[in-house]
Amino acid sequence: MAPKIFLTGATGYIGGDALYSLNKAHPEYEYTLLIRNEERGKPVAAAYPNARLVYGTLDDTDVIEKEAAAADVVVHTADSADNVPSAKAIAKGLAAGHSAEKPGYWIHLCGTGILTWYDADHKRYGQAPLPEQRYHDIDDIERIVSLPDSAIHRNVDKIVLGANTASPAVKTLIVGPPTIYGTGRGPANQRSIQVPGLIEYTLTNGHAPIQAPGLTEWDNVHIHDLGAFFVLAVEAALDPAKNSNPEIFGPTAYFFLESGVHKWSDVARWVADEAARQGLIPKPATKEVDAPRYGANSKSVAARARKYLGWAPKSPSLKDETEAAVAFEAKRLGLKA
């Protein structure tokens, strides 16, 4: 019997690349994909004719429960960090369709936005990270799984983490990537949010934004390296030597992913320089603006993926991708052919 994978978010940036990576590595798996409607499903069906498409929104909990119950592995990427009904439905479905002897495995996408809670709570924007704002996903795991309720995504994280103790039939892995960059390989959205948003602002306003005093730091990961992680995670879920390891699946199986570090002020300068070089703005200008989106620190250390799954990022750096990213946005905005 081929392993059954239920994936949400195939039309999204992350889910699309996860599906691409999984299907390329394991075309023999049986893929069931939750798609909002038939129109959105057309490019997915064309790209993956052997996949089974089921239609519904994240509020169609009966559909999600049924598919989670039938799947060996659930890969949840569609608004997964913040949507409560779908998380509860996956937990319920996995528990109903599996047993302690044959658990269902849930790979859940969160994000390191959750680590910005301290700066957000204290309105501490643009400042350098404090030492205690660095979270190592093995050494600091107890801090990570007990972040304050004020942290973004925390309400859904608690549902996922709690599913392990609520039922012995459910085993979870949470993956929290930081800033994701690069062009995705999915059938629909191939564009990220943070860096493209900064580029769009720059091309629209003629200068790149910096939240003063410009000391905020984040980590970053290429979308292709994130796609590779999903392959390793699903393989681990299907490997008895790994899926029984609580460091990989369980209430403390929380994986960060990072392969580089950036200051948002540096990214703004790279973008301004590249936009000017491509003739999209008059000069490589930056400007201090009120941009809290780029003003809170998120500092993570991805030791768990490297240690337990052998994850090894291989893609170009964020800085090296700036030229292509600016060109992509300029084309999307109709500023160049």
C-alpha positions as a Python dict, from the first residue, in 0.01 Angstrom:
ca = {
    (1, 'M'): (0, 0, 0),
    (2, 'A'): (137, 339, -98),
    (3, 'P'): (160, 590, 188),
    (4, 'K'): (-134, 829, 197),
    (5, 'I'): (-43, 1199, 227),
    (6, 'F'): (-309, 1464, 291),
    (7, 'L'): (-174, 1812, 210),
    (8, 'T'): (-338, 2150, 248),
    (9, 'G'): (-216, 2463, 70),
    (10, 'A'): (-109, 2321, -266),
    (11, 'T'): (-196, 2653, -434),
    (12, 'G'): (13, 2847, -181),
    (13, 'Y'): (378, 2947, -184),
    (14, 'I'): (499, 2704, 82),
    (15, 'G'): (250, 2424, 24),
    (16, 'G'): (308, 2440, -349),
    (17, 'D'): (681, 2395, -310),
    (18, 'A'): (634, 2126, -47),
    (19, 'L'): (412, 1932, -287),
    (20, 'Y'): (660, 1982, -572),
    (21, 'S'): (944, 1852, -355),
    (22, 'L'): (747, 1558, -220),
    (23, 'N'): (613, 1448, -557),
    (24, 'K'): (955, 1473, -717),
    (25, 'A'): (1112, 1260, -443),
    (26, 'H'): (818, 1022, -402),
    (27, 'P'): (581, 1004, -699),
    (28, 'E'): (465, 670, -561),
    (29, 'Y'): (288, 831, -264),
    (30, 'E'): (-89, 880, -282),
    (31, 'Y'): (-157, 1253, -253),
    (32, 'T'): (-489, 1400, -146),
    (33, 'L'): (-499, 1778, -174),
    (34, 'L'): (-746, 2015, -11),
    (35, 'I'): (-835, 2288, -263),
    (36, 'R'): (-1075, 2576, -205),
    (37, 'N'): (-1275, 2523, -525),
    (38, 'E'): (-1257, 2365, -870),
    (39, 'E'): (-1133, 2682, -1038),
    (40, 'R'): (-834, 2704, -805),
    (41, 'G'): (-782, 2334, -853),
    (42, 'K'): (-730, 2350, -1231),
    (43, 'P'): (-356, 2430, -1229),
    (44, 'V'): (-302, 2177, -950),
    (45, 'A'): (-483, 1902, -1139),
    (46, 'A'): (-285, 1986, -1452),
    (47, 'A'): (47, 1967, -1267),
    (48, 'Y'): (-42, 1659, -1061),
    (49, 'P'): (-287, 1444, -1262),
    (50, 'N'): (-244, 1149, -1027),
    (51, 'A'): (-333, 1346, -714),
    (52, 'R'): (-681, 1332, -567),
    (53, 'L'): (-837, 1675, -512),
    (54, 'V'): (-1100, 1737, -247),
    (55, 'Y'): (-1277, 2070, -231),
    (56, 'G'): (-1345, 2282, 72),
    (57, 'T'): (-1228, 2573, 282),
    (58, 'L'): (-1049, 2556, 615),
    (59, 'D'): (-1389, 2595, 780),
    (60, 'D'): (-1518, 2275, 617),
    (61, 'T'): (-1410, 2074, 916),
    (62, 'D'): (-1602, 1760, 821),
    (63, 'V'): (-1399, 1731, 499),
    (64, 'I'): (-1072, 1790, 684),
    (65, 'E'): (-1156, 1543, 962),
    (66, 'K'): (-1242, 1272, 710),
    (67, 'E'): (-923, 1316, 510),
    (68, 'A'): (-702, 1339, 818),
    (69, 'A'): (-853, 1015, 947),
    (70, 'A'): (-774, 838, 620),
    (71, 'A'): (-419, 972, 580),
    (72, 'D'): (-95, 829, 711),
    (73, 'V'): (58, 1178, 717),
    (74, 'V'): (-105, 1522, 718),
    (75, 'V'): (100, 1815, 587),
    (76, 'H'): (-82, 2132, 689),
    (77, 'T'): (38, 2455, 526),
    (78, 'A'): (-282, 2646, 433),
    (79, 'D'): (-310, 2937, 681),
    (80, 'S'): (-193, 2670, 922),
    (81, 'A'): (-26, 2902, 1172),
    (82, 'D'): (-344, 3092, 1250),
    (83, 'N'): (-652, 2893, 1149),
    (84, 'V'): (-814, 2731, 1453),
    (85, 'P'): (-1097, 2525, 1294),
    (86, 'S'): (-865, 2336, 1061),
    (87, 'A'): (-617, 2256, 1338),
    (88, 'K'): (-892, 2120, 1560),
    (89, 'A'): (-1033, 1919, 1269),
    (90, 'I'): (-695, 1761, 1190),
    (91, 'A'): (-643, 1666, 1554),
    (92, 'K'): (-991, 1515, 1573),
    (93, 'G'): (-960, 1329, 1244),
    (94, 'L'): (-619, 1182, 1318),
    (95, 'A'): (-734, 1065, 1659),
    (96, 'A'): (-1045, 902, 1511),
    (97, 'G'): (-867, 728, 1226),
    (98, 'H'): (-560, 601, 1404),
    (99, 'S'): (-449, 416, 1716),
    (100, 'A'): (-164, 415, 1963),
    (101, 'E'): (-20, 119, 1774),
    (102, 'K'): (-55, 291, 1436),
    (103, 'P'): (-52, 668, 1494),
    (104, 'G'): (-126, 937, 1241),
    (105, 'Y'): (149, 1192, 1181),
    (106, 'W'): (90, 1566, 1151),
    (107, 'I'): (351, 1799, 999),
    (108, 'H'): (233, 2147, 1085),
    (109, 'L'): (366, 2473, 941),
    (110, 'C'): (406, 2761, 1185),
    (111, 'G'): (666, 3038, 1155),
    (112, 'T'): (922, 3227, 1358),
    (113, 'G'): (693, 3528, 1371),
    (114, 'I'): (602, 3365, 1701),
    (115, 'L'): (942, 3475, 1834),
    (116, 'T'): (867, 3844, 1779),
    (117, 'W'): (638, 3847, 2083),
    (118, 'Y'): (875, 4035, 2317),
    (119, 'D'): (933, 4329, 2084),
    (120, 'A'): (564, 4337, 1991),
    (121, 'D'): (452, 4333, 2356),
    (122, 'H'): (697, 4608, 2450),
    (123, 'K'): (660, 4812, 2127),
    (124, 'R'): (1036, 4776, 2093),
    (125, 'Y'): (1067, 4827, 1719),
    (126, 'G'): (1388, 4866, 1522),
    (127, 'Q'): (1612, 4767, 1814),
    (128, 'A'): (1889, 4504, 1814),
    (129, 'P'): (1792, 4162, 1952),
    (130, 'L'): (1850, 4094, 2319),
    (131, 'P'): (2048, 3780, 2408),
    (132, 'E'): (1737, 3614, 2552),
    (133, 'Q'): (1552, 3661, 2222),
    (134, 'R'): (1761, 3384, 2063),
    (135, 'Y'): (1585, 3047, 2064),
    (136, 'H'): (1780, 2725, 2004),
    (137, 'D'): (1530, 2457, 1907),
    (138, 'I'): (1693, 2185, 2118),
    (139, 'D'): (1854, 2366, 2412),
    (140, 'D'): (1564, 2610, 2453),
    (141, 'I'): (1278, 2377, 2366),
    (142, 'E'): (1096, 2426, 2698),
    (143, 'R'): (1095, 2803, 2640),
    (144, 'I'): (966, 2752, 2286),
    (145, 'V'): (676, 2525, 2374),
    (146, 'S'): (569, 2756, 2658),
    (147, 'L'): (583, 3096, 2486),
    (148, 'P'): (329, 3348, 2617),
    (149, 'D'): (-25, 3348, 2481),
    (150, 'S'): (33, 3699, 2344),
    (151, 'A'): (270, 3553, 2080),
    (152, 'I'): (132, 3539, 1728),
    (153, 'H'): (44, 3180, 1622),
    (154, 'R'): (61, 3060, 1982),
    (155, 'N'): (-310, 2970, 2004),
    (156, 'V'): (-279, 2723, 1716),
    (157, 'D'): (58, 2592, 1836),
    (158, 'K'): (-111, 2493, 2161),
    (159, 'I'): (-373, 2292, 1971),
    (160, 'V'): (-104, 2106, 1779),
    (161, 'L'): (122, 2042, 2075),
    (162, 'G'): (-173, 1938, 2288),
    (163, 'A'): (-288, 1682, 2031),
    (164, 'N'): (-2, 1454, 2137),
    (165, 'T'): (-123, 1432, 2495),
    (166, 'A'): (-493, 1434, 2407),
    (167, 'S'): (-458, 1114, 2204),
    (168, 'P'): (-182, 851, 2174),
    (169, 'A'): (-296, 812, 1811),
    (170, 'V'): (-160, 1155, 1712),
    (171, 'K'): (205, 1250, 1670),
    (172, 'T'): (302, 1601, 1564),
    (173, 'L'): (597, 1790, 1421),
    (174, 'I'): (588, 2170, 1405),
    (175, 'V'): (816, 2344, 1157),
    (176, 'G'): (878, 2716, 1198),
    (177, 'P'): (1066, 2875, 911),
    (178, 'P'): (1180, 3240, 937),
    (179, 'T'): (1191, 3479, 638),
    (180, 'I'): (1146, 3264, 329),
    (181, 'Y'): (1289, 3381, -2),
    (182, 'G'): (1328, 3255, -355),
    (183, 'T'): (1082, 3162, -627),
    (184, 'G'): (853, 2872, -539),
    (185, 'R'): (790, 2578, -771),
    (186, 'G'): (421, 2527, -698),
    (187, 'P'): (142, 2541, -958),
    (188, 'A'): (-6, 2872, -838),
    (189, 'N'): (152, 3125, -599),
    (190, 'Q'): (531, 3128, -629),
    (191, 'R'): (587, 3450, -432),
    (192, 'S'): (677, 3498, -68),
    (193, 'I'): (556, 3788, 150),
    (194, 'Q'): (820, 3972, 349),
    (195, 'V'): (1097, 4048, 99),
    (196, 'P'): (860, 4090, -199),
    (197, 'G'): (653, 4330, 12),
    (198, 'L'): (963, 4536, 85),
    (199, 'I'): (1057, 4534, -283),
    (200, 'E'): (705, 4638, -390),
    (201, 'Y'): (715, 4928, -142),
    (202, 'T'): (1054, 5033, -279),
    (203, 'L'): (947, 5024, -643),
    (204, 'T'): (624, 5209, -563),
    (205, 'N'): (774, 5479, -341),
    (206, 'G'): (1121, 5524, -487),
    (207, 'H'): (1298, 5432, -164),
    (208, 'A'): (1338, 5126, 56),
    (209, 'P'): (1187, 5139, 408),
    (210, 'I'): (1389, 5111, 729),
    (211, 'Q'): (1236, 5096, 1075),
    (212, 'A'): (1467, 5321, 1280),
    (213, 'P'): (1724, 5267, 1415),
    (214, 'G'): (1751, 4974, 1173),
    (215, 'L'): (1903, 4710, 1401),
    (216, 'T'): (1631, 4444, 1378),
    (217, 'E'): (1748, 4092, 1286),
    (218, 'W'): (1576, 3789, 1141),
    (219, 'D'): (1696, 3457, 1007),
    (220, 'N'): (1614, 3334, 659),
    (221, 'V'): (1576, 3017, 452),
    (222, 'H'): (1536, 2952, 80),
    (223, 'I'): (1202, 2804, -28),
    (224, 'H'): (1380, 2511, -194),
    (225, 'D'): (1556, 2422, 131),
    (226, 'L'): (1220, 2440, 308),
    (227, 'G'): (1077, 2207, 42),
    (228, 'A'): (1361, 1964, 110),
    (229, 'F'): (1274, 1970, 480),
    (230, 'F'): (917, 1862, 410),
    (231, 'V'): (1052, 1559, 221),
    (232, 'L'): (1271, 1463, 517),
    (233, 'A'): (985, 1513, 761),
    (234, 'V'): (739, 1297, 565),
    (235, 'E'): (1004, 1029, 519),
    (236, 'A'): (1064, 1035, 894),
    (237, 'A'): (691, 995, 958),
    (238, 'L'): (694, 678, 750),
    (239, 'D'): (1014, 539, 905),
    (240, 'P'): (960, 335, 1225),
    (241, 'A'): (1318, 408, 1330),
    (242, 'K'): (1236, 781, 1336),
    (243, 'N'): (863, 822, 1387),
    (244, 'S'): (882, 675, 1736),
    (245, 'N'): (1147, 926, 1842),
    (246, 'P'): (980, 1201, 2053),
    (247, 'E'): (1251, 1443, 1942),
    (248, 'I'): (1110, 1414, 1588),
    (249, 'F'): (738, 1357, 1653),
    (250, 'G'): (585, 1456, 1985),
    (251, 'P'): (501, 1745, 2217),
    (252, 'T'): (856, 1887, 2199),
    (253, 'A'): (918, 1817, 1828),
    (254, 'Y'): (950, 2182, 1728),
    (255, 'F'): (1181, 2253, 1435),
    (256, 'F'): (1316, 2591, 1333),
    (257, 'L'): (1483, 2631, 994),
    (258, 'E'): (1750, 2885, 909),
    (259, 'S'): (2046, 2905, 678),
    (260, 'G'): (2131, 3275, 704),
    (261, 'V'): (2084, 3591, 908),
    (262, 'H'): (1992, 3941, 797),
    (263, 'K'): (1921, 4285, 931),
    (264, 'W'): (1611, 4428, 766),
    (265, 'S'): (1802, 4755, 713),
    (266, 'D'): (2063, 4563, 511),
    (267, 'V'): (1792, 4401, 300),
    (268, 'A'): (1647, 4748, 236),
    (269, 'R'): (1987, 4868, 115),
    (270, 'W'): (2039, 4562, -107),
    (271, 'V'): (1696, 4617, -260),
    (272, 'A'): (1748, 4990, -312),
    (273, 'D'): (2087, 4932, -475),
    (274, 'E'): (1950, 4661, -703),
    (275, 'A'): (1634, 4854, -794),
    (276, 'A'): (1847, 5154, -894),
    (277, 'R'): (2088, 4933, -1088),
    (278, 'Q'): (1795, 4788, -1283),
    (279, 'G'): (1668, 5140, -1355),
    (280, 'L'): (1350, 5095, -1152),
    (281, 'I'): (1409, 5386, -911),
    (282, 'P'): (1614, 5703, -972),
    (283, 'K'): (1879, 5636, -707),
    (284, 'P'): (1956, 5376, -434),
    (285, 'A'): (1762, 5553, -161),
    (286, 'T'): (1644, 5430, 177),
    (287, 'K'): (1421, 5616, 419),
    (288, 'E'): (1330, 5574, 783),
    (289, 'V'): (957, 5504, 805),
    (290, 'D'): (712, 5357, 1054),
    (291, 'A'): (731, 4990, 950),
    (292, 'P'): (675, 4764, 1253),
    (293, 'R'): (647, 4469, 1014),
    (294, 'Y'): (1023, 4497, 971),
    (295, 'G'): (1093, 4615, 1325),
    (296, 'A'): (1061, 4314, 1558),
    (297, 'N'): (1337, 4057, 1606),
    (298, 'S'): (1305, 3687, 1530),
    (299, 'K'): (1612, 3483, 1618),
    (300, 'S'): (1612, 3105, 1585),
    (301, 'V'): (1870, 2827, 1572),
    (302, 'A'): (1780, 2524, 1361),
    (303, 'A'): (1976, 2254, 1540),
    (304, 'R'): (1697, 1994, 1548),
    (305, 'A'): (1655, 1954, 1172),
    (306, 'R'): (2027, 1921, 1123),
    (307, 'K'): (2075, 1673, 1408),
    (308, 'Y'): (1775, 1446, 1369),
    (309, 'L'): (1687, 1468, 999),
    (310, 'G'): (2020, 1553, 840),
    (311, 'W'): (1878, 1869, 687),
    (312, 'A'): (2149, 2062, 501),
    (313, 'P'): (2050, 2385, 320),
    (314, 'K'): (2215, 2423, -20),
    (315, 'S'): (2051, 2720, -193),
    (316, 'P'): (2187, 3068, -272),
    (317, 'S'): (2183, 3330, 3),
    (318, 'L'): (1917, 3595, 48),
    (319, 'K'): (2159, 3862, -73),
    (320, 'D'): (2248, 3658, -380),
    (321, 'E'): (1878, 3625, -465),
    (322, 'T'): (1813, 4001, -448),
    (323, 'E'): (1866, 4063, -820),
    (324, 'A'): (1616, 3795, -921),
    (325, 'A'): (1369, 3902, -652),
    (326, 'V'): (1368, 4264, -767),
    (327, 'A'): (1325, 4160, -1130),
    (328, 'F'): (1038, 3927, -1034),
    (329, 'E'): (851, 4205, -855),
    (330, 'A'): (915, 4456, -1131),
    (331, 'K'): (768, 4216, -1385),
    (332, 'R'): (471, 4138, -1160),
    (333, 'L'): (402, 4511, -1121),
    (334, 'G'): (429, 4568, -1495),
    (335, 'L'): (741, 4782, -1464),
    (336, 'K'): (948, 4571, -1703),
    (337, 'A'): (884, 4306, -1963),
}
